[in-house]
């Protein structure tokens, strides 16, 4: 943002500033006049005199809340800054003005010449005599004088630099079509001296075009300096027709082939420059990618988007720059921002082979996925990027963030919340869809209707297949899993949450329904029916069959369009059997290039044949998902091997997740996480259960655990999908629609059980575990060695012993010895010693071996808790504040809480440079995190 040097302190930093941004956001406009702003908030009553605020300045928000402005001059200086941004950048992103809760949306404020004159005078008056304004009541003399200096600098930029007001000279609504017969590329570059300030073209030239968008023409007023031309803010890409509206005199020149150049003589007539070559302009001209880099360095990402989106035939390099701009412009917390991130991926993906091994391509792909809460997909791209830049700190930090997120996924909105929000919104808008479908009597708007529904469903599903229709009574939304059993769980959950008011008009179905006598047709003229296809059925196992199909009609297409032939025949099978029966029974499908010798049946007869075999062809998706399979494996007896490798026997209703975990294949996990869903398992030791009552105790505990999970979580939060018994551990498998709630409930259940420890792990084999209950020795008392136990009489000897153990990195031993101190003897010295031992254990680990994050976090939280118990005695001690600062520093994302303690430490012990270093380190981490949250990539 150009005005960031002004915005955020005296200008743009008040409550009036926040209310002004809120007002502009509430207008929901792309452009608004200064006079409209004045009228709506009451500034028109001031008659351009802002020394004293006359009456109430206020507006009523669309949500009904009344918002006040306290000082008229405060609002005027803010508006002047926004006018400057609009004059430089064309518009302002409201989110840049207030990034806390303002949507990312651009707006442009326009003003008449008279209003600009009045604004110039109002700013000059304030700069000359700021003490005479009512705002002085809230500011000291020095503060308001400093503000006046900033206002004067702003005023000069807005009105005195070259005497310009940089709103476009010709407005869009005033444009005429002056080149109706122009053929070929019509893009060009022109300077602000022409397009903003209204000067005539004084010098222009045509070089060989950069790309398909470019005509090669470059237009200047002729008096621009080299420094002016080097600044990308002073020029932009336009259509030739736009330049002609500003200066029609150039029209006769436009068909002159490149290379050529023209300059206007003293009589205003264009003369061709003799012996001109493009090399003469190389210093002052830059190609579009260089200009994009300049805009990027100035954080003007919207300019990159506007320029490159106007180019029809972009190069891979242009698409990469455009993707970076979308990444940087996106606010990942909003639907609009998430759409930008998806757009970036769509721009980058087609060029994977072209950019193979390229750092920037991989980093940008990873960046987009990371801020879409798809850290599993992001991780692979960041790791490839790191291969090219092994020491890149940004990439390493993002990889660390990905690894934490795939171990404990967190979502801005989980699948449960997405589903609830979607149905609530759809209930309000479904009548519009029905009307659109009713109005489309000639089937000419089907693509438009489907596109709108897809856009709506993408708010819940990253990828979704569906069909729309009407069965004569109700409208139908058919959600199709496309053979994906894991996806089917999501679709059934989503379907079951459709509200009654929607179901009055709609059937929400999962899986294509069977249709007799179906004749499939494609847009390019293909058609096939069940009468055209021969089928051979092979029994593979219990309720498991393979189909071999042969279609002579499609044989000519099979060689060059094999994938499309397969899709057509699989879809035809879905339509004849129903999609769910196809998934339930057909485990192998093969398209033949020549028929088998054995007798076949027509595909149209396949449903009848399968019914004769006693198979259930109902389209009950939920019932199908309740079918479990049992499995046995040969256990790995290595206790340090990965989870589940010790499994002896198990059962599941979602075998693809089990196989994906064992095969290190994360496709299903990536798909689920993209939708805010997590599949994982709880694991716990079996040793104590075996000791008590043998194997029956193991099964009883698992049954009781599953029952408690269902009772306390319910189907809203998770779906149990099976479990397994291993040589060492037990496992309960589930799909969580709300992972935070599921883990919260599970943690409580395990803590109230006799199981010594329990963990959560996703179905990503490489992910870390999250400990839900732990026994790490920190809760025990010291046993098995002789040591000096605490009494008030031997306190010195006891604490000297702790100091010795601390020096030997025996932190758990220190904690256990302190645990044995009776409650009545625990004082400040005890609390400080305990906090020191816990923090050293968390940060360093016994014998400098490190500590797992989940154990370290628990120790740090306990250290903070014990320090807070002696806050009154410790708050004025440097050592107490030091320990509090370190405790919060090493808890993820808690640096803001650490800073006040570090500052107090520095106050109490000014000679300790460590405190000052810590403050600096904490602030740097906060700034880095803020930069990441802003969604800014390099």
N, C-alpha and C positions, 0 to 999 in steps of 0.2 A: 504494500500500500504506500503510495507516494507520500501521503501526509502523516506517516507514522512518526516523523520527527516532531510533529506538533501534537498529535492525538494521544490522549491518555493521561495528561497532567492538568495544567490550567485549562487547556482546550481539550474537550472530549473526556474529561476525567471526573465530572461531577454527577450528582443525581439527575440534574437536568439533562445531561448528556445521555444517560441511560434511558430516560423517558423519551428523549427525542428519537433515539434508535428504535425504541419500542413503537413509537408513533409511526415511523416510516415503515417498519415491518408490518404493522397492522393495516397499512393502506393497500397492501397486496398489489402494487403497481410496479411497472418497469420504469415509468417516468412520472414525475410530479412537478408542478410549477411552484416557484417560490411564493407566488400570491396565494395559491391554494393552502400551502402550509401556514402562512400568516393567518388566513381566514379561519382555519380549523382549530388553531390553538390560541387565537386571540391577539397575535402580534400586530394585526392590522390596526388595532386600537391605539398603538403606540405612535402612529404617524411618523415613523422612522426616527423617533427620539427615544433612546433606550437608557437615559440616565437613571430614571426611576421606573419601576415596573408598575404599570397602570392596571389596577384591578387584578382579576384572576386570569392566569394563563393556564388552560387545562384542555384536556380532551377526554372523551369517553371511549375506552377500548372496546373492541367488538365483543369482548367477554363480559362487558358490563362494568368493568372497574374504571373509576375516574382517576386520571393521572394528572398531577399538577407540575407546573414549571415555576420556580421561585424567582429567578432573575432573568429579565428579558435579554440583557446584554450577554449573559451566559449562553443562551440559545442562539443568539446572533453570531457569536464567534464560532460556535460549533457548526452552524449552517455555512459560514464562510469557508471553513476548512473542508466541508463536504463539497461545496462548489468548486474549490480548488482541485480536489480529487477527481471530480467529474470532468473538469476542464482538461486535466492531464490524461486520465485513463478512460474517459468516456462515461464512466459510471463508478459506483462504489459498491463493494460487497459489504452488506450490513454486518456480516459475521466478523469482518476485520475491525469494525467499530466496537463490537461487544461480543467476544467469542465465548461468553459464559453460556448463554441460552438462546442466542439469536440464530435463526436459520441462515444457511448460506444462500443468499439471494441478492442479485444486483439491482440497484435502482439509480436513476439519474435525476438530478434536480436541475431544472432550467429556470432562467430568469430573463426578463426583458432588459434592453439597454438602459432604460430608466431605472430599473431595480438595481442593476449593477452600479450605476452612478451613485445611487442612494446608499448601497451597501459599502462602497468605497469610502464615502463620506462618514458613515457611521463608525467604521473601523478606525478611520483616521482620528475622529473625535475622541474615541476611547483611548487610543494610543497616546494622544496629546495630554489628556487630563483624566487618568483613570481614577484618581481619588474622589472625583465628583459623582461617581456611580454608586448605586445602592449595593452593588456587589462588594464594595469596600467594607461593609458591615461584617462580612464573613472572612475577610482577608486582612493581613497586616499591610502596612505601607509597602514594605519590601516585596511581599508576595504579589500584590496587585500591580506594582511597577514592573516586576519580572514578567507577569502575564502580558502587560501592555507591550513590552518589547517583542514577545512572541507574536502578538496580534499584528504588530506593525510589520514584522518580517513576513507573516502570512499575507497581509494586505499587499505588500510590494510584489510578492510572487503572483498574486492573483490579478493585479491591475497595473503594475508599472513595468514589469519585465517585457520590454518590447511593446508596451501599450496594448497588451492583448488580453482578450477574454476568450478562452480557448473552446467554447462551444462550437460545434461544427457549423461552418458557414452556410451550407445548404442542408436543410433538414430532410429526413428520409421521405416525409409525406410530400415534399415539394419536388422530388425527383421525377424527371420525364424520361421516356424511352427515346434516346437520340441515336442509337445504333441498331435499328431493327434488322438490318441485313448482315450484321457482323458474324463471321464464321471463325471458328477456332478458339483458342484460349483467350480469355478476356481479363486475366488478372494483371495487375501492375502495382508499382510502388510509388507513393507520392508523399511529399513532406507536409507537415502541419502549416507551413507558411502558406500553402495553397488551400488545404482542406479545412483548416481551423480559422486561420487569420483572414482568409478571403483574398489573398494575392493571386494575380494571374500567373500562369506558367511562364517563366522567363527562359528556362533551359530544360530540354528533355532529350533523351536518347533512347535508342533501342539496341539491346544486345541479344545474344542467343538466349532463348528462354531457359530458366532453371529446370522446370518440370512441366507436366501436362497442364497445370493451372495457369502458367505464366505466358503472357504475350511478349515479354521482354522489355516493355516500356517502363521508363523511370522518369518521373516528373518533379521538377524543383522550381522554386521561384527565381533561382539564379543568383541569389545573394546569400545563400547559406554558407556558413564557415565549415571547415573540415571538422572542427569539434562538434558543431551542430549535427552534421551528417553522421558522425560516429555514434551518436546517442540514439538508440532504437526507439526511444519515446517520442522522437521528433518525426517519425514517419510510420507508415502502416501500409498494409495491402488493401487495395480497392479494386472494384470492377472498373473497366475503361469507361463504361457509361456514367459512372459516378463522377469521374474526373471531367468528362465532357460537360456535365451539368454545371460544374464550377467554372469551366473555361471552354466554351464551344469552339474557340479558335483552333484547338488542336485536332478537330475532327478530320480535316483534309490531310493531316500528316500520318494518320494511323496505319495506312496500308503500305507505307514505305518499308521495304524489307530491311532486316537487320544485316549488318551493323549500320546505324545512322545516328546523327545527332542534329538538333535544331536549337537555335537561340533567337530570341526576339530582339529586333533592332530598335533604334530610338523612335521609329515611327510605329512600333507595335506590330511589325510584320515579321513572321518567322523566316529565317534564312538557314539553309542547311550548312552545317559545319564541314568544310572540306577536309579530306584526309583524316577523318576522325576514326579512332580505334577504341574498342572497349577497354583496353588496358589503361587508357587515360582516366578511367573512372574507378579503377580497382581500389584505390585508397579510400574513396568516399562511399563506395557501395558495398553492401554485404549481402550474402545470400540469405535465404529464409532461415536456415538452420543457425547461422551466426546470430541473426536477429532474435531467434527464439532463445538462444543462450543468454543474450543480454536481458531479455524479459525475465527469464528464469532467475538471473542474479538479482533482479529488482523485485522479485516475488510478484510479478505481474502475470500470473499463470493464465488468467482469463484471456489475455491478449494472445497468448500462444494458441489457446483453444479456438478463439475466433478466427485467427489467421489460418491455421491448418485445417480447420473444418471447412473453410471456404475453398479448399483445393480438392478437386474431384479425384485426380490420380496422384496419390501420395506414394512416395518411396518408403521402403522399410524404415529408413532413418527418420523420416517425418512421422511415421506412425509411432515410433519409439519416443520421440519428443512429445507427441500429443498425449501418449499414455502417461508420461511423466507429469505433464501438466494436469491431467485429470486426477492423478494420484495426489498431487499437491493441493489441488483446489477442493478435494473431497473432504467433507466432514463425515467421518465414518459412523457418527452417532445418528445420522438422519437418513431417511429413505433416499433422498436425492444424492447424498454423498455416497451411499452404498452403490447406487446406480452408476456413479462416476467410476468407482473402483472396478465394477464389472465391465464397464466400457473400456477401461484401460487393459484389462485382460483380453477382451475381444480384439483390441487393436494389436496386441503383442503376439497372441497365439499363432496367427498365420505365418509369422516370420521365425518360428522356432529353428528351422533348419538354416535359414539365412544367418541368424545370430548365434549359431551353435557355439557354446563355450564363452560367449560374450558376458563380461561382468555386469554391464548395465542392464542387458535384457533379463538376465536371471534375477538381478536385484529388484528390478521393477515388477517382475511377475511375483516374486516373493512378497514384496511390499503390498501389492494389491490384495493378495490372499490374506496376509497378516491382519490387515485392517478390516477384512471381511469376517474375522473370527475363524479363519480356516488355516490355523497354524500348521496343521499336518501337511497340507499342500505347500504352504509357504516355506517350510523347513527344507524341503528338497531343493528349491530354487536358491535359497540363501546358502546352502552348503555348496552348490555348484559355483555360486558367485565367490565364495571364500576360497575355492580352489585357485581362482585367478588372482585374488588379493588376500593371501594368507594372513596378513596382519591388520586387516581392515577392522577397526574397532566397532563401527556402526553395524557391520554385518555380524560380528561375533555377538554383540549385545542382542541383536534380533534373533539370532539362533538360540541364544540362551532363553529369550522370551518364548520362543516356539516350543522348546523342550519342556519348559514349565507348563505351558498351556496344553500340550498333548497329554501330560500326566494328570493335570487337573483342569479340564476345559472350563472356561468361564465365557459367558455370552452377554452381550448387551441386551439380548432378548432371547430367552430359551424357547424351545419348540412349544411348550405348554402356553407360554405367553403369546407367541406368534399366532397360535391357533385361536386362542380366545379373542385376540384383537381382530383377527381376520373375519371371523364369523360375525362379530359385532358390527364391523364395517360393512360386510356384504349384506347383512340384513337391511341396512339403510339404503343400499344402492342396487339390490337385486332387481327391483322393479324396472330400473333403467335397462338392464340386460334383457329382461323379458320384452320390453318395448322395442329394443333394437332387433331382437330376433323376430318379433311379429312384423316389424316394418320391412324386413328383408324378404319380401315375397318373391322376388326374382333371383334370390341367392347371389346377389352381386356384392354383398358386403360381408360375406362369411369370414374372409381373411381378417377384416378389420375387427369383427366381433371376437374372433379367436385371439387376436393379438391383445385386445384389451383384457380379456380374461386371463391370458398368460401373464401379462404384466401384474395383474392383481394377485394371482397365485404365487408369483415369484417373491412376494413379500413374505411368504412362508417357506416355500421350497426353492432351493437354488436351481434345481432342474425338475421339471414336471411334464408328464405326458397326460393329455386329457382329451375328451371329446364332448361336444355340446350337441343337444338335440331336443326333440319333443316327441313324446310317445302318443300324442293325441289327447292326453289328459293333463300331463304335467311336463314341465321343462326338465331336462336331465343334464347333470354334470357327471360325466363318467371319468373317474380317476384311474389311470392305467399304470400298473407297476412294470410293464414291459418285461415280465419274466423275473423280476428282481424280488426275491422273497423278503430281503431286508427292507426294501422300500415299502413293501406291502404293509409292514407293521405301522409305518408312519401314516399311510393312507387310511388304514382302518381307524386309527386314533383320530385323525382329522375328520373323517366321515362321522364318527360317533358324536362329535361335538357340534354338529349342525343344529341350530336352534329351531324351535317349533315353528316360528313365523316364516322361516325359510322353507321348511318342509311342507308348508301348506301349498306352495307353488312348485317346488323342485323335488325331484328324486336325486339324491346324492349317492351315486353307486361307485363301487370299487371293482374294477375288472370289467372288460367288455362282455356284454351279454351275448348268448348264442343267438344267431340269426339264421334261419333256414333259407335256402335258395339265394344266398348272398352272391353278388357279382361285384367284385372289387374293381374299381376304376381309378386310374391316376390322372393327374393333370396333363401328362404328356401322351395320353392315348392308350396306355396299357390297360388291359382288363383280363380278369381271370375269375373263374367260378369253380365250385367243387366238382363240377362235371368235367373239368379240364385236367384234373390231377389224379394220378394213380398213387395209392398208398399201400405200403407193406408194414404190418405191425409186428414188432418183436418184443416178447416179454423178457425183461431184464431182471426182474425180481418181484417181490411182493409189492403190488400196486405201482410198479415201475415199468415203463414201456419206452421203446424206441420207435420212431417213425422214419421210414425212408420214402421219399416222395419223388415222383417224376412227372414233369409237365412238358409235353412236346411243344405246346404253344409258346412257352417261354424259352425254349432251348436256344433259339438264335440270340437271345439277350444274355444268356448265361456267361458267354465268353468275356464280354466287355463290361457288363454291369451286374456282376455276380452278387454283390451286396444288396442291390435293389431287388433282385430275384428272390434272394433269401428272405428279405424283409416282407415282400409281398406274400410269399407262401406261409411264413410264420403267422402273419396277420390274418390270412385266410383261415388258418387252423384255429386261431383265437376266436374268430367270428363264428365258426361253425360249432366248435366245442363249448365256447365260453372261455374267457381268459383264465379263470381260476381252475377249472378242470384240466386245462392244458398244463398249467403249472404243477398241479397235483400229481398228474400221472405221466406226462411226457418228459422223460429225462434225457432223451437223445433225439436229435433231429438232423436228418441228412438229405441233401438235395442231390439227386442222381442225374448223371449225364446220359445214361441209357437205362432202360427198364430192366428189372430182375426177371429171371425166368419163372419164378414162383408166381402163383396166382395173386392178384391184387384186388383191392376194392377201390371204388371212387371215393374221393375225399368227402363228397356229399353224403356218403353212407357211413362215415366214420362215427358220428354220434350214436347211430343205431347199433353199430357193431360193438361199441364200448359198453352200451347199456346191456347188450346180450351177454357180455362178459361179467355182468354184475357190478359194474362200477357206478359210483354216484357222480352225476354230472351237474350237481347243483353249483350255483355261483356264489356260495357262502364263503367269503374271504376270511371272516373271523373264525369260522369253524375250521377252515383249512389250516390256519396258523396255530390251532391248538393240537395239531398232530405232532407228536414227539417221536424221536428216534433215539435208541440207545446205542452207545458205542463203547468199545473197549480198546485200550492201548497198552503197549508195553512200557511200564514206567521207567523213568531215569532215576536211579537211586542216589545221584549226586545231589546233596542237599543244597548246593549253591547254584544249581541250574535254574533256568527261568521258571517262573510260575507256570503251572499246568503240565509241565513235562513229567511230573510224578504221577499224573492221573492214571488210575487203573480202570475205572468205569465211570460213565456219565450218561446223561440224557439231555436232549435239547430239542427245541422247536425251531431253532435257527442255526442250522449246521454251517451256513456260509460264514458266520462270524467265527466259529471255532476253527474252521479250515483257514480262514484269512489270518488269524492269530498265529497258528502253527506254521504257516507258510511265509510269515512276514509280509503279507500282502495287505495294504491299508486302504484299498479302494473303497470298501464298504464304510470304514471308519471316516474317511475323508468325506464321503457323501453324507453320512449322518451328521458330522460336525458342521458341515455347511448349512444344515437346517436347524442347528441348535439342539441336536440330539447327541447323547453319549451312550455307547454300549460298553459294558464292562462287567467286572465280577468282584465280589467280596471274597477274600481268602483268610483263612484262620488255621491255627495248628490243631492237629488231631490227637497229639500225644496225650494230653490230659483227659480227653474223652475216652481214649482206648483204655487208659489206666483204670477208669472208673467202672465202666460196664461193658467194655468191648465194643464191637461194631454197631450194636443196636443203639448205643448212646450217640454214636456219630450221626446215624440217620434221624434219631429223635431231635437232636440239636438243629440239624439242617431244616427239618420240617417246622420246628418251632420258630426258627429264624425267618423262614419264608412267610409263615403266618403273621408274624409281627410286622414284617415289612409291608405286607398287603394291607394289614389293618391300619397302620400308622401313615403309610404313604398313599395307598389307594391307587387306582388305575390312572388317576390324574397325573401322578408323579412318575411312576415307573411301571414297567411290564416285566415280570419274572419270566425267563425263557429257558430255565433249566439249571443244572448244577452238576458237580462231579466230585468224586472221592479219590484223593490221591494217596500215595504212600505216606506223605508227611502232612498234607494240607487238605482242607475241604474248600469247595468253591460253590458260590451261588451266583448265577449269571442273570443279567438284567439289561433292559434298555431303559434309559432315563429320559423322560420328557422334560424334567427339571432337575438337573444334576445337583444343584446346590441344596435343594430341599431333600433329595434322596440321601445325600451324604450326611446331612444334619440329622435325619431320623436314624440312619444306620449307626452313626457314631454313638448316639444315646443308647440304642439297643445293645451294642457291644459293650459299652461301659457298664451297663447294668447286668451283664452276663458274667459267668465265671471264666470265660475264655481269656487267657493271659494277654493276647494281642490280636489285632485284626487289621487288614489293609484293604484298600480299594485299588484296582488296576484296570485301565481301559483294555479293550481288545487290540491294542497296539503293543506288540511284543517289546519294541525298543523303548517304550515309555517308562517313566519312573513310577513308583508306587506312592500312594498317599496313606500314611498310617492313621487309622481311626482310633485305635487303642494301642498303647505301647507299654512295655516294661523295659526300661533302659537303664535301670539302676538308680535313676535320679530320685525315685520315690522310696528307695530302701534305706535302711540304716546299715552302717559299716559293720561287717562281720568277718570272721576268719583270720583277723590279724590283731596283734596287740597294739593298742594305741592309747594316747592320753585322752580319756573322756572328759567332757566339760563338767566342771563345777565352778561356782563363783570363786573358790579358793585357788584353783589352778588355771584360771582363765588365761594368764599370760603364756603359760606353757602350751595350752591348747591352741592358741592362735599362732604361736611360733611354729607349732607342728603343721598347721594349715599353710603357713607361708612356705615352709620347706616343700610340702606336697605341690603347691602351686608352681614353685620353681622347677619341680620334676615333671610338670605337665600331668599331674594326677588329679584332674579336676573332679571326676566322678567320686573319687575317694573323699575329697573335701566336702562335697555335697552330702554324701552319706554320713560322714561324721557330724555335720551340722544338723542333719535330720534327727539325730539322736538327742539333740539338746532339748530338754523339756520346754513346753510352751512358756511356762512362767519365768524362765531364765532368758528368753529371747529378747534382746534389746537392739539398739542401733548398731552396735558393733557386730552382733550376730547377723543382722540384715545386710550390712555392707559386705561382710565376708561371704555370705551366701550369694549375693548378687555378683560379686567378683568371680566366684567359682562357676556359677551358671553361665555368665557371659563368656568366660574363657572356654568353657566346654562348647558353647554354641559356635563361637567364632574360630577357635583353634582346634579343639578336640583333644582328647587324651593323647599324649605322646605326639602331638602335632600331626595327627592322622586325619583331621577334619571330622565333621559331623554332618550327617544327612540333613537336608533342609528342614524336613518336617520335625526332626528332633531338635534342631537348633532353634527353630521358631518357638517351639514349646518352652525351651529353656529360657529364651529371651523374655517371653511373656511372663514366665514365673519370676524372673529377675526383676522386671518392672513392678510386678505385684508386690514383691517383698520390700522393694525400695519405697513404694507408695505407702506402705504400712508405717514407715517412720519419716514421712514427709515433713512433719512439723519440726523435727529435730535436724533433718538433713538439708532442707531447702536453702539454707544459708552457708552450706559447706561446699567447697569446690569439688571434693571427691564425690559427693552424692550427685551433684549435677552432671559430673563427668560420666558416672555409671548410667544415669538416666539417658544421657545423650547417646552413649554407645548402644544401649539397649534398643532404642528406636532406630538408630542408624542402620543396624543390621537386620531389622525387620523390613521386608520388601515394601517399598512405597511409603515409608513412614518418616522420610527425611524432614518433612515440615514439622512434625512433632519433636524431632531431635534438636532443631535449631534453637528454640528458646532456652533449653537446658545448656547447650554449648555456649550460648551467649552469656548466660548467668555464670557459667564456669569461668569464662574469660574475664568477667567483671570481678569475680572473687579472687582470681589468681592471675593478674595482668601479665606476670612474667612468664607464664606457661604458654609458649608458642604453639604447643600441640592443640590447645583450644581454638586458636585462630585458624590453624590449618584445617581443623575439623569443620569449622563454620564454612570455610571456602569450599571444601570438598562436598559438603552437604548441599550448598547452593548450586554447585556445578551439576550435581546429580539431579536436582529439582529442575534446573533449566533444560538438561538433556531430556528428561522425562516429558516436560512440557512441549519440547520440540517434537518428540515422537507422537504425542497426543494430538498435535496440530496437524499431523499427517503430512509432514514435509520431507520429501526425499531428495537426495542430491542428484 
